[in-house]
Amino acid sequence: MPRRIAFINEKGGSGKTTLVANLAAHLCLRRGRRVLGIDMDPQGHLGKCLGIDVRAQRRTSIELLVDSVLGSAAPATARTAVPGDLPTIGTRIRNLDIVVSNKSLALYPAWAGAERSEPTGRLLEVLDDSTQLAQYDFVLFDAPPSFGSITLSILRACDEVVIPVPLTYLALEGSAEMLRTVELVRTRYDNPGLRVTMVIPTFHRRTKLAAEILGQLQRQFPKELAQTVVGYHVKIDEAQSRGRTIFEYAPNDKGAHAMAALAEELEARGCEPEEPRFDESEGTALGDAG
């Protein structure tokens, strides 16, 4: 079965969508992997980054969160045609499929409470029951930039977490909160194998503050911290504005090299067995972490 990896930061503007799109592209284009990207953010940016008109898609990620029959009042995007059938669409990149999102996903909390007593378990059930999932090597989730029922659904359904952390003070605080959330899901929601696989510093600038925050991340995540630090790359922004990945738009740019290194590091980390221990009093990861 594929590795299920959630890219999550409860603070917006961390670069998670950029990472999902470009790491997935590299894994497909250069590593020969089959990847499914699942956009769970109502903004629908993952599809947009890959050149897809998300507003025109009839089937979206809301199908993964609500039961298949919602009645005549439910929009078409919320009705699953075949049990176990995932609403995937192909992309321009060979071996990269995605499940797009759009504004309909923002209505999920209103549907969820009326449907079932424990709605956050639906995504896990759908993925576990799907026969399509076995054809992929990776499933990468682009999570919304806040904690709520959608993010909890993702964490219950995945095995690994990647945390992009902009090198700012508030984002550093958010990474400690993310550890608490992971521990909550491991214990209260019966997902003991959930682990933080990689912490990726993003939007690096040559400032004293950025250096201090990077140092704190190195102490807090001694084994999870990525070897590559992502800076500001204009070509990546230009590529996204054209619905392209950096490997299609400027494959020799420094941004492409950074994304390639991160994708290969993520791939290599798949066999590490150990997991972080969480000290509630300190809010840090201790000991050897996977």
Summary of the structure (lengths in Angstrom):
residues: 290
radius of gyration: 18.2
end to end distance: 19.3
largest distance: 57.6
contacts: 970
relative contact order: 0.18
helix: 44%
strand: 16%
